[in-house]
Amino acid sequence: MARRRKRDDTMGSLDSLLDTMTNVVGVLIVVLIVTQVNVSSAAKRIRANLPEVTVAMMSELEAKEKIVMERLDQLKEPEMVTPEDVEKARGNLRALIADRKEFRNSEARFKKLDLELAIIEQEVEELKQKLVSEGGKLAQLRSKAEEEEESLRSRKPKLVRLPNPRIPEEEAKEIRMIIRGGKLIHFDREGILDAIAAKVIPRKDLLSRDPKYKSRYERNKIIPLLDKLTESHPLFRYEFKLHENGHLQVFCYPRDGKGEDLEDLAKPRSAGNKVMVAASFDRDYLRFFVTRDSFEHYISVRRIAEDKRIPVGWIFADDAVRQTLNLGERKIRATPHPDWKPPAQKPGKKPLPKKKPTEDILD
């Protein structure tokens, strides 16, 4: 066998180094060595970045430290304070508190004034805008007024009739004319009463059998007859009212859309023209009942009546233009209600005199 070559131990064994580096202690030793190297490097950098401190700067810092220490000693042992100084300090403190309170009040007032000022400024701005808007409207009105003025200058003057209030002649009779919805209706009160009487008077079977009311009609019999006449007139609708004392009233309502147009008055055979011709011949006068939607139509009809020399009067009427008649004018009365009693006159008291009827006024 060949002899083994002896190992060269001149460099030393590295097993112990490898063991040290591979175990935990070895790792910590390596970390410690690296940390020392980094600390040494950081210390060198810090020393390089520090400012240079001279002897004069060091002396100045020491003087400042001495002043601070002396002031600290004074604060630790304060000087003696007299009661007068304390009272004076309290007065100053109260004055400062009062000034502070007044300042806060003033500050609150200023804030309030600022708010009011902002509101006023906003109102002023709104008024400015409104003024600009009103200025535009005023310019439009001025332009329109100039146009109207030019139009009025080009128009021919219109004759205006002044009112002439007067009482109709003693023998003159009133003829009622209704102008409603732009149409003219003659209210022939005598003709309406005659037409109703012609239906009632021949009915002798409706008369009361009570000797006390032998000229009256039974109230429970005449009403059904009158109700049948409510739609008997082409121009008016009737409503009958029976009072407890037996008096009968007729309410006449013009029918919608009924009557003559103004153009029809120019025709000689029109009903309105015939009424006006008869009124002029008999020297009667016309009384117009005018609704609010027909005043212009009344003015036109009035001119026609004045051309025919017919006195005219008029009054405003509501839209219903109800006319009232009393059937007692044709001696048509019903028996009173069984419970009705005539009002008793107090002894020693004279009945009130009848009022004089008001006189019609023409204009």
C-alpha positions in Angstrom: 0.0 0.0 0.0 1.1 3.4 -0.7 1.7 5.7 2.1 -0.6 8.6 2.6 0.7 12.0 2.1 0.7 14.1 5.2 -1.6 17.1 5.3 0.0 20.6 5.2 -0.9 22.1 8.6 1.0 25.3 8.1 -2.2 27.4 7.4 -4.0 26.1 10.5 -7.4 24.5 10.7 -10.5 26.5 9.7 -13.1 24.2 11.3 -13.5 26.3 14.4 -14.1 29.4 12.3 -16.8 27.6 10.3 -18.4 26.4 13.4 -18.5 29.8 14.9 -20.0 31.4 11.8 -22.7 28.8 11.4 -24.1 28.8 14.9 -26.2 31.6 16.6 -23.4 33.1 18.5 -21.4 33.5 15.4 -24.2 35.3 13.7 -24.5 37.7 16.6 -20.8 38.4 16.6 -21.0 39.2 12.9 -24.0 41.6 13.5 -22.1 43.3 16.3 -19.0 43.8 14.2 -21.2 45.3 11.3 -23.0 47.6 13.9 -19.7 49.0 15.3 -18.5 49.7 11.8 -21.8 51.6 11.0 -21.7 53.5 14.3 -18.2 54.6 13.7 -19.1 55.8 10.2 -22.3 57.7 11.5 -20.2 59.4 14.3 -17.8 60.6 11.7 -20.6 62.0 9.5 -22.2 63.8 12.5 -18.9 65.4 13.6 -18.4 66.5 10.0 -21.9 68.2 9.9 -21.7 69.9 13.3 -21.1 73.7 13.2 -17.9 75.1 14.6 -18.3 76.6 18.1 -16.0 79.4 18.9 -14.9 80.7 22.3 -16.9 83.9 21.9 -20.1 81.8 21.1 -19.5 79.7 24.2 -19.1 82.7 26.4 -22.3 84.3 25.1 -24.3 81.0 25.8 -22.8 80.9 29.3 -23.9 84.5 29.9 -27.5 83.8 28.8 -27.6 80.7 31.0 -26.5 82.8 34.0 -29.3 85.3 33.3 -31.9 82.5 33.0 -30.8 80.9 36.3 -30.9 84.3 38.1 -34.5 84.8 36.8 -35.5 81.3 37.9 -34.1 82.0 41.4 -36.2 85.2 41.5 -39.4 83.3 40.5 -38.7 80.7 43.2 -38.5 83.5 45.8 -41.0 86.2 44.8 -40.7 89.7 46.2 -43.1 90.9 48.9 -46.4 92.3 47.5 -48.2 95.1 49.5 -52.1 95.1 49.8 -52.2 98.4 47.9 -50.5 96.6 44.9 -53.0 93.8 45.2 -56.0 96.1 45.3 -54.5 98.1 42.4 -54.0 94.9 40.4 -57.6 93.9 41.2 -58.9 97.3 40.0 -56.9 96.9 36.8 -58.3 93.4 36.4 -61.9 94.6 36.9 -61.3 97.4 34.4 -59.9 94.9 31.9 -62.9 92.6 32.4 -65.3 95.5 31.9 -63.4 96.6 28.8 -63.5 93.0 27.6 -67.3 92.8 28.2 -67.9 96.1 26.4 -65.7 94.9 23.6 -67.8 91.8 23.2 -71.0 93.8 23.3 -69.6 96.2 20.7 -68.5 93.2 18.6 -72.1 91.7 18.8 -73.6 95.1 17.8 -71.1 95.4 14.9 -72.1 91.9 13.7 -75.8 92.8 14.0 -75.2 96.1 12.1 -73.2 94.1 9.5 -76.1 91.8 9.0 -78.6 94.7 8.8 -76.3 96.4 6.3 -76.1 93.2 4.2 -80.0 93.0 4.3 -80.2 96.7 3.3 -77.7 96.2 0.5 -79.8 93.2 -0.8 -83.0 95.3 -0.6 -81.3 98.1 -2.5 -80.1 95.7 -5.2 -83.7 94.3 -5.5 -85.0 97.9 -5.7 -82.5 98.7 -8.4 -83.6 95.6 -10.4 -87.3 96.6 -9.8 -86.5 100.1 -10.9 -85.0 98.8 -14.1 -88.0 96.6 -14.6 -90.5 99.5 -13.9 -88.4 101.7 -16.2 -89.0 99.3 -19.0 -92.8 99.1 -18.2 -92.9 102.9 -18.0 -91.3 103.2 -21.4 -93.9 100.8 -22.8 -96.7 102.8 -21.2 -95.3 106.0 -22.6 -95.1 104.4 -26.1 -98.6 103.1 -25.7 -99.9 106.5 -24.5 -98.3 108.2 -27.5 -100.0 105.7 -29.8 -103.3 106.3 -28.1 -102.8 110.0 -28.2 -102.2 109.8 -31.9 -105.2 107.6 -32.4 -107.4 110.0 -30.4 -106.3 112.9 -32.4 -107.3 111.1 -35.5 -110.8 110.3 -34.2 -113.8 112.4 -34.8 -115.4 114.0 -31.7 -118.2 111.9 -30.1 -121.4 113.6 -28.8 -122.1 112.8 -25.2 -125.5 113.0 -23.7 -125.7 114.6 -20.2 -128.1 113.0 -17.6 -131.4 114.8 -17.3 -133.3 113.4 -14.3 -137.0 114.1 -14.4 -140.4 112.6 -13.4 -142.5 111.0 -16.1 -145.8 112.6 -17.1 -148.7 111.8 -14.8 -150.7 109.7 -17.4 -147.6 107.9 -18.7 -147.3 104.2 -18.0 -144.2 102.2 -17.4 -143.2 99.7 -20.1 -140.5 97.3 -18.8 -137.8 96.1 -21.2 -135.1 93.6 -20.1 -131.6 93.5 -21.8 -129.9 90.3 -20.7 -127.2 88.4 -22.6 -127.2 91.0 -25.3 -130.9 90.3 -26.1 -134.0 92.4 -25.7 -137.2 91.1 -24.0 -140.4 93.0 -23.4 -141.9 92.2 -20.0 -145.6 92.4 -20.8 -146.9 92.2 -17.2 -150.6 92.7 -18.3 -150.4 90.1 -21.0 -148.8 87.6 -18.5 -151.5 88.2 -15.9 -154.3 87.9 -18.5 -152.9 84.6 -19.8 -152.7 83.1 -16.3 -156.2 84.4 -15.4 -157.6 82.8 -18.6 -156.4 79.4 -17.3 -157.7 79.9 -13.7 -160.9 81.9 -13.8 -162.9 79.4 -15.9 -162.2 76.7 -13.4 -165.3 77.1 -11.1 -164.7 73.7 -9.7 -161.6 75.0 -7.9 -163.6 77.6 -5.9 -163.9 77.1 -2.2 -167.2 75.8 -0.8 -166.7 77.8 2.4 -169.2 80.7 2.4 -166.6 82.8 4.1 -164.2 82.4 1.1 -166.6 81.7 -1.7 -164.7 84.0 -4.1 -161.4 82.2 -3.4 -159.9 79.0 -4.8 -159.0 76.0 -2.7 -155.3 76.2 -1.9 -154.7 72.5 -2.3 -156.4 72.5 -5.8 -155.1 75.7 -7.4 -151.4 75.0 -6.9 -151.4 71.8 -9.1 -153.0 73.9 -11.8 -150.5 76.7 -11.5 -147.6 74.3 -11.5 -148.7 73.1 -15.0 -148.3 76.7 -16.2 -144.6 77.1 -15.2 -143.3 76.4 -18.8 -146.3 78.0 -20.6 -144.6 81.2 -21.7 -142.0 81.2 -24.5 -139.8 83.9 -23.0 -140.3 83.4 -19.2 -140.3 80.6 -16.7 -142.8 81.0 -13.9 -142.6 80.1 -10.2 -145.7 80.5 -8.0 -145.6 81.2 -4.3 -148.7 80.7 -2.1 -148.6 82.7 1.2 -150.4 81.6 4.4 -152.9 84.4 4.0 -153.9 83.1 0.5 -152.1 85.7 -1.6 -150.5 84.3 -4.8 -147.3 85.7 -6.3 -145.7 84.9 -9.7 -141.9 85.1 -10.1 -141.0 85.5 -13.8 -137.4 84.5 -14.9 -136.2 85.3 -18.4 -135.1 82.2 -20.4 -131.5 81.9 -21.5 -130.9 82.9 -25.1 -134.4 84.2 -25.6 -135.3 87.6 -27.0 -134.4 89.8 -29.9 -131.0 90.9 -31.2 -130.3 94.6 -31.7 -130.3 94.1 -35.5 -133.9 92.9 -35.3 -135.1 96.3 -33.9 -134.5 97.8 -37.4 -137.2 95.6 -38.8 -140.7 97.2 -38.6 -142.4 93.9 -37.6 -140.1 93.1 -34.7 -141.6 92.8 -31.3 -139.3 95.4 -29.8 -140.0 97.9 -32.6 -143.7 97.5 -32.1 -143.4 98.1 -28.4 -141.4 101.3 -29.0 -143.9 102.6 -31.6 -146.8 102.0 -29.3 -145.0 103.7 -26.4 -144.2 106.7 -28.5 -147.9 106.9 -29.7 -149.3 106.6 -26.1 -146.7 108.9 -24.6 -145.5 106.2 -22.2 -141.9 105.7 -21.0 -139.5 102.7 -21.1 -137.8 101.2 -18.0 -134.8 99.1 -18.9 -133.5 96.4 -16.6 -129.9 95.9 -17.7 -127.5 93.1 -16.6 -123.8 93.7 -16.3 -122.9 92.0 -19.6 -125.3 94.1 -21.7 -124.7 97.7 -20.9 -123.3 98.4 -24.4 -126.4 96.9 -25.9 -128.5 99.1 -23.7 -126.7 102.2 -25.0 -127.5 101.2 -28.5 -131.2 100.5 -27.7 -131.4 103.8 -25.8 -130.3 105.7 -28.9 -133.0 104.1 -30.9 -135.6 105.0 -28.2 -134.4 108.6 -28.1 -134.7 108.9 -31.8 -138.3 107.9 -31.4 -138.8 110.6 -28.7 -139.5 108.0 -26.0 -138.5 108.9 -22.4 -136.1 106.3 -20.9 -135.0 105.2 -17.5 -132.9 102.2 -16.5 -131.5 100.3 -13.5 -128.8 97.6 -13.1 -130.2 94.2 -12.5 -128.7 90.9 -11.4 -128.3 88.0 -13.9 -131.7 86.5 -13.0 -133.7 89.7 -13.6 -136.6 88.2 -11.7 -139.9 90.1 -12.1 -142.7 89.7 -9.6 -146.5 89.8 -10.2 -149.4 89.5 -7.8 -152.4 87.4 -9.0 -154.6 89.5 -6.7 -154.6 92.1 -9.5 -156.9 89.6 -11.4 -158.8 88.7 -8.2 -157.2 85.3 -8.0 -156.6 84.4 -4.4 -156.5 81.1 -2.5 -158.0 80.1 0.8 -155.7 80.9 3.8 -153.9 78.2 5.7 -156.1 76.6 8.4 -153.8 77.8 11.1 -153.4 81.4 9.8 -155.0 84.2 11.7 -155.1 87.9 10.7 -152.7 90.0 12.8 -154.6 91.5 15.8 -154.5 95.3 16.0 -153.4 96.5 19.4 -156.1 98.6 21.1 -155.6 102.4 21.1 -153.0 102.2 18.3 -153.9 103.5 14.9 -152.7 101.6 11.8 -149.7 103.1 10.1 -150.5 105.2 7.1 -149.6 103.7 3.8 -146.4 105.0 2.3 -146.5 107.0 -0.8 -145.0 105.0 -3.6 -141.7 106.3 -4.9 -141.9 108.2 -8.1 -140.0 106.9 -11.1 -137.1 108.9 -12.3 -136.1 109.2 -16.0 -132.8 110.3 -17.2 
